[in-house]
Amino acid sequence: MSRISVRGFAVASATAVTTVGAVVGVAAGGAPAADDNNFEAAAADTTLLADIPAGQQAQVQTASLTQQADAQASAADAAAKKSAEESARIQAAKDAKSKKQAAEDRVEAERKAAERAEKAKKEAAERASRSSTRDASSFSAQGSYSVADVKAMARQMVPADQFQCFSNIVNHESTWNYRAVNKTSGAYGLMQALPGHKMSSAGADWQTNPATQIKWGLSYMENRYGGPCGAWSFWQANNWY
């Protein structure tokens, strides 16, 4: 069965009309026009719609419409596939971003948890260190104390993690002489309290008992600098505390 295009139908119709005109012209004694041969040649290569049985005409038209519908369906399928691929790409990007954010949040949470655990550990160690220290009143009074005696008392009273800072200050202020007096200012004792009688808040025996002086010094450093190490940092910057 021949495939007939719309243009083919038009040419076939024009050829048929021209052919009839040519026959009539010849019958009337006229000569065929110069273009008649062209139309006849076209007619020779063109299957006229009229030459196709009526049933086959319907089949030809139906086949043409089917081809158009198939082409449109293919185009629609391609567009739908492209849209689905784009949606999948966008969703994959969103999923990847969400996973990355979740991973970053998890790392940050773990970091903060580690910081909290470390802080809690440090605080527990400090509490344990403080709880293991002795109070000034737990030492028996003596007539005099050597430098070694005073240092031994300090080690038992000052938290272990603060002792070196405390020792540094006492070394600079009095070289561990609990009876040291500054002749110029009148500062007195291990920590060179000024005036010396301020240490009476820790005990009436502040002049003769190094434990009382250590107790006062710890309280002073804690209240003013947060502890011996805070006081030592200040001392390094200013040569006093």
C-alpha positions as CSV (number, residue, x, y, z in Angstrom):
1,M,0.0,0.0,0.0
2,S,1.4,3.4,-1.0
3,R,2.0,6.1,1.7
4,I,0.2,9.3,0.6
5,S,1.2,12.7,2.2
6,V,-1.0,15.8,2.2
7,R,1.2,17.3,-0.4
8,G,0.8,14.1,-2.5
9,F,-3.0,14.5,-2.3
10,A,-2.8,18.1,-3.5
11,V,-0.5,17.2,-6.4
12,A,-2.6,14.3,-7.4
13,S,-5.7,16.4,-7.4
14,A,-4.1,19.2,-9.5
15,T,-2.8,16.6,-11.9
16,A,-6.2,15.1,-12.4
17,V,-7.8,18.4,-13.1
18,T,-5.0,19.4,-15.5
19,T,-5.2,16.1,-17.3
20,V,-8.9,16.5,-17.9
21,G,-8.3,20.1,-19.1
22,A,-5.7,18.8,-21.6
23,V,-8.0,16.2,-23.0
24,V,-10.7,18.7,-23.5
25,G,-8.2,21.1,-25.2
26,V,-7.0,18.5,-27.6
27,A,-10.5,17.5,-28.5
28,A,-11.2,21.1,-29.2
29,G,-8.1,21.3,-31.5
30,G,-5.9,23.2,-29.2
31,A,-2.2,22.4,-28.4
32,P,-1.2,21.2,-25.0
33,A,0.4,23.8,-22.8
34,A,4.1,23.8,-22.1
35,D,3.6,22.9,-18.5
36,D,1.2,20.1,-19.2
37,N,4.1,17.6,-19.6
38,N,5.3,18.6,-16.1
39,F,2.0,17.8,-14.5
40,E,1.7,14.6,-16.5
41,A,5.2,13.6,-15.3
42,A,4.2,14.4,-11.7
43,A,1.0,12.4,-12.3
44,A,3.0,9.5,-13.5
45,D,5.0,9.4,-10.2
46,T,2.1,10.1,-7.9
47,T,-0.5,7.6,-6.8
48,L,-3.9,9.4,-6.8
49,L,-6.0,9.1,-3.8
50,A,-8.8,8.3,-6.1
51,D,-6.8,5.3,-7.4
52,I,-6.8,3.8,-3.8
53,P,-10.0,2.0,-2.8
54,A,-12.1,3.8,-0.1
55,G,-11.2,1.3,2.7
56,Q,-7.5,1.6,2.1
57,Q,-7.8,5.4,2.2
58,A,-9.1,5.2,5.7
59,Q,-6.2,2.8,6.6
60,V,-3.7,5.3,5.2
61,Q,-5.1,8.2,7.2
62,T,-5.3,6.1,10.3
63,A,-1.7,5.0,9.9
64,S,-0.6,8.6,9.6
65,L,-2.5,9.6,12.7
66,T,-1.0,6.6,14.6
67,Q,2.5,7.6,13.6
68,Q,1.8,11.2,14.9
69,A,0.4,9.8,18.1
70,D,3.4,7.5,18.5
71,A,5.8,10.4,18.0
72,Q,3.9,12.5,20.5
73,A,3.9,9.7,23.0
74,S,7.7,9.1,22.6
75,A,8.3,12.8,23.1
76,A,6.1,12.8,26.2
77,D,8.0,9.7,27.5
78,A,11.3,11.4,26.9
79,A,10.2,14.5,28.7
80,A,8.8,12.5,31.7
81,K,12.0,10.5,31.9
82,K,14.1,13.7,31.9
83,S,11.9,15.2,34.5
84,A,12.1,12.1,36.7
85,E,15.9,12.1,36.3
86,E,16.1,15.7,37.3
87,S,13.9,15.1,40.3
88,A,16.0,12.2,41.3
89,R,19.2,14.3,41.0
90,I,17.7,17.1,43.2
91,Q,16.6,14.6,45.8
92,A,20.0,12.9,45.8
93,A,21.6,16.3,46.4
94,K,19.2,17.0,49.2
95,D,19.9,13.6,50.8
96,A,23.6,14.1,50.5
97,K,23.4,17.5,52.1
98,S,21.2,16.1,55.0
99,K,23.7,13.3,55.6
100,K,26.6,15.8,55.6
101,Q,24.8,18.0,58.1
102,A,23.9,15.1,60.3
103,A,27.5,13.9,60.3
104,E,28.7,17.4,61.2
105,D,26.1,17.7,64.0
106,R,27.2,14.3,65.3
107,V,30.8,15.3,65.4
108,E,30.0,18.6,67.1
109,A,27.8,16.8,69.7
110,E,30.6,14.3,70.4
111,R,33.1,17.2,70.8
112,K,30.9,19.0,73.3
113,A,30.3,15.8,75.2
114,A,34.0,15.2,75.4
115,E,34.6,18.7,76.6
116,R,31.9,18.3,79.3
117,A,33.4,14.9,80.3
118,E,36.9,16.5,80.6
119,K,35.6,19.4,82.6
120,A,33.7,17.1,84.9
121,K,36.8,15.0,85.3
122,K,38.9,18.0,86.1
123,E,36.4,19.3,88.6
124,A,36.2,15.9,90.3
125,A,40.0,15.8,90.5
126,E,40.1,19.3,92.1
127,R,37.4,18.3,94.6
128,A,39.3,15.2,95.4
129,S,42.5,17.2,95.8
130,R,40.8,19.7,98.1
131,S,39.1,17.0,100.2
132,S,42.5,15.4,100.8
133,T,44.0,18.5,102.2
134,R,44.3,19.2,105.9
135,D,43.0,22.1,107.8
136,A,45.4,24.4,109.8
137,S,43.8,23.3,113.1
138,S,44.8,19.7,112.4
139,F,48.5,20.5,113.0
140,S,50.0,20.5,116.5
141,A,51.5,23.8,117.6
142,Q,55.3,23.9,117.8
143,G,57.8,26.4,119.3
144,S,59.4,26.8,115.9
145,Y,59.3,25.4,112.4
146,S,62.0,24.8,109.8
147,V,61.6,25.5,106.1
148,A,61.1,21.8,105.6
149,D,58.4,21.7,108.2
150,V,56.6,24.7,106.7
151,K,56.8,23.2,103.2
152,A,55.5,19.8,104.5
153,M,52.5,21.6,106.1
154,A,51.8,23.5,102.8
155,R,51.9,20.3,100.8
156,Q,49.2,18.9,103.0
157,M,47.0,22.1,102.9
158,V,47.4,23.3,99.3
159,P,45.6,21.3,96.5
160,A,48.2,19.3,94.6
161,D,47.5,20.9,91.3
162,Q,48.0,24.4,92.9
163,F,51.0,23.7,95.1
164,Q,53.8,24.7,92.6
165,C,52.1,28.1,92.0
166,F,51.7,28.6,95.8
167,S,55.4,27.6,96.3
168,N,56.6,30.1,93.6
169,I,54.9,33.0,95.3
170,V,56.2,32.1,98.8
171,N,59.7,31.6,97.5
172,H,59.6,35.2,96.0
173,E,57.9,36.8,99.0
174,S,59.6,35.2,102.0
175,T,61.7,32.2,101.0
176,W,59.5,30.1,103.3
177,N,60.3,32.2,106.4
178,Y,57.1,32.4,108.4
179,R,58.6,35.2,110.5
180,A,59.8,37.3,107.6
181,V,59.3,41.1,108.0
182,N,59.6,43.8,105.3
183,K,61.4,46.6,107.2
184,T,60.1,49.2,104.7
185,S,56.4,48.3,104.5
186,G,55.9,46.1,107.5
187,A,54.5,43.2,105.4
188,Y,54.7,40.0,107.4
189,G,54.9,36.2,107.2
190,L,55.1,33.6,104.4
191,M,52.8,35.6,102.1
192,Q,54.0,39.0,103.2
193,A,50.5,40.1,104.3
194,L,50.2,43.9,104.5
195,P,49.4,44.7,107.2
196,G,50.3,41.4,108.9
197,H,47.4,41.5,111.3
198,K,45.0,40.8,108.4
199,M,45.9,37.2,108.9
200,S,44.2,37.2,112.3
201,S,41.0,36.3,110.3
202,A,42.5,32.9,110.0
203,G,43.6,32.5,113.6
204,A,44.9,34.4,116.5
205,D,48.3,32.7,116.3
206,W,49.0,34.2,112.9
207,Q,52.5,35.5,114.0
208,T,53.8,32.1,115.1
209,N,51.9,29.4,113.3
210,P,52.8,28.9,109.6
211,A,49.6,26.7,109.2
212,T,47.5,29.8,110.1
213,Q,49.4,31.9,107.6
214,I,49.0,29.2,104.8
215,K,45.3,29.1,105.6
216,W,45.0,32.8,105.2
217,G,47.1,32.9,102.1
218,L,45.0,30.2,100.4
219,S,41.8,32.1,101.2
220,Y,43.2,35.4,99.9
221,M,44.4,33.9,96.6
222,E,41.1,32.0,96.1
223,N,38.9,35.1,96.7
224,R,41.0,37.5,94.7
225,Y,42.6,35.4,91.9
226,G,40.6,32.1,91.9
227,G,43.5,30.2,93.4
228,P,47.3,30.1,93.8
229,C,47.9,29.7,90.0
230,G,45.8,32.7,89.2
231,A,47.7,34.7,91.9
232,W,51.0,33.4,90.4
233,S,50.1,34.5,86.9
234,F,49.3,38.0,88.3
235,W,52.6,38.0,90.2
236,Q,54.6,37.2,87.1
237,A,53.1,40.2,85.3
238,N,53.3,42.7,88.2
239,N,55.9,41.3,90.7
240,W,53.3,41.5,93.4
241,Y,49.9,40.0,94.1
